[in-house]
Amino acid sequence: MKDFIFSVLSFLSDLGYLGIALGLMIEIIPSEIVLGYGGYMISKGMFSYPGAVIAGTIGGTIAQLFLYWAGYYGGRPFLEKYGKYILIKKKQIDISEKWFEKYGAGMIFSARFIPVVRHAISIPAGIAKMPVSKFTLYTIAAIVPWTIFFLYLGEVLGKNWANIKEYAQPYVLPTIAVAVVIGVIYFLIKRKSK
């Protein structure tokens, strides 16, 4: 598996910034690994930091728009049938749909930092016909800090970029906690304003 990941990352890095965007759009490798490798490429002087952030944001946003449109046009039955081909499981759809129903549009931002629902949260947004402009704004607002953090970590780690998940672990739980608190605050504010 490691050889496959390294060969894909090597292919993507040969494509430059387009490779970062494509790696996040198709996401056959987790985004934190693609971005960590991108950070390593920054440390070698092959990419600029701003260029990598822009490419990562574009790729990550387009990936989520695909899922949003799948939910918008195909609905749940389509995703339950074909979701496995884009690595989306029924369990992920169930959880993200419950979160979206409970907390509303604010979860589009907060859920980006939470494993399991991170990718699938776009689906119920599409099913609920959330305005695409609002969806895109919340998505970009979450993808930018995610991209900056993992590029930075990959740059700092340099040759040790492959251990990015291990180094990121101390930051993941506090980030999840903050994301959940933001989601709950958003939910409470929306509820009071009704």
N, C-alpha and C positions, 0 to 999 in steps of 0.2 A: 504493500500500500504506500509506503514511504517513497518508493521509486516512482510510482504513478504520480504522486503529489508533486515531487520535485520536477518530473518531466513536464507536467502541466504548468507549473510555476515558471519554469525556464522558457516554455513556449510563450506564455503570457508576457514575460518580461521582454522578450524579443519584439513584442508589438508595442512597447512603450506605454504611454498613458492609456491607449486604447485597451491594452492588455489588462490593466487594473480595472477599467470599466467593465470589460467583458467578464473577467473573473468574478465580479460582484453581480453581474446580470444573470449569469448561468448558475453560479454558486454550487458547483459540484464539489468545491472545497470551501470550508467555512470562511466567512468574510474576515474573521480576525487573522487567519493564516495568510490569506491573500494580501491583506493590508500590512501585516507584519513583514512579509517578504518585500512589499513595496517600500516599507520603512528601511529595510536592509539595502534596497537599491538606492534610496536617498543617501544613506551613509557612504555608499560607494561613489556617489556623485553622478549616478546614471539618471536620476529623476530629481526634479525640484520639489520641495515640500508643497508649495501652493498648487503646482500642476497635479501632484498626486492626490491632494485633497479634493480638487475639482473633479478629477477622473473618478475617484471613489464615490463622491456624492452623486454624480451623474449615474454611474453604474448601479449603485444601491437603490436610487430612486426609481430608475427604469424597472429594476427587478420587482419592486413593490407595486409599480403601476401595472405590470403584467398580471400579478395576483389580484389586484383590485378589479381590473377589467374582466378577469376570469369569473370573479364573483358577480360583477355587474351584469355581464351578458350571459354567463353560463349558469349562474346560481349554484346552490348547494349540490343538487343531483349531479351536475357536470363535474364538480370538483371531487365528489366522493368516487366517481367512476374513473376520472383521469388524473386525480391529484397525485397518485403514486408515481407518475412519470415525471413529476416536478418535485419529488421528495416531500410532498405534503400528505400527512396521514389524517385519517378521519378524527383521531383523538385531538390533533392540533386544531382542526376546524371546530370541534365541539368546544374546547377550552376557550379559544379565541372568540367564538360567537357569544359564549356566556359573559366573558369579560366585556365585550363590546356592548351587549345588551344592558349590562349592569352599570358600566361607567361611561358609556357613550364615546363621542368623537375624541375626547382627551386621551383615550387609551391608545390612539394611533401613535402619539408621541411616547407615552410611558412604556408601552409594551415592547418597543424596539430594544429595550435593555434587558428584557426578561426571556430566558431560554424557553423553548417549546412554543410560546405564543408569538415570539419575535417576528417570524416570517408570516405566520398564518393570520395575523391580525388584519392584514389588508383585505382578506377575503370577506369577512362580515361587513367591512366598510363598503365594499362593492355591492354586496347583496342588499345592504340597507340604502343603496343609492346616495351615499354621502357625496356632496359636491366635490368633484375632482380637484378643484383649486384648493379647497380646505384640506383635503386628504394629502395633496402634494406638499402643502405648506408644513403640516405637522410631521410628515415623513422626512422632509429635508431638515427640519429643526432637530430631529433626533439623529439622522444619519451623519450630519456634519461633526458633532462631538465624538461620535463613535469612530468615524474615519480618522479624525485628528489624533485621538488617543492611541489607536492601534498603529498608525503610521509612526507616531512619535516613539512608541514602545519598540517597534521594529528597528527604528533608527538608532536608538540608545543601545539596544541589545547587539546590534551589528551582526557578527557571525553567529551569535547565539539566538538569532531571531526564531529558530524552529521551536524554542522553548517558550514561546510567547504566552501560551495558555497558562503555563505554570507561573510566569511572572505577573500575568494579569489577574490571577485568582484573588489576591488580597483586595483588589479594587472592584471585583464583580459584585460581591454581596452588598457592599455599601451603595453601589450604583443601582442595583435592583431595589433596595430599600427606598432610596430617594425617588426612583421612578414610580414606585407604588404610592408613595406619599403624595407626589404631584398628581397622580391619577385620581386619588381619593379626594384631594382638595378640589380638583376640577369638578368632580362629580358633586360634591357638596355645594359648591358655588352655583352650579347649574340647577341643582335641586331647589336651593333657596330662591333663585331668581324666577322660578315658575309660579 
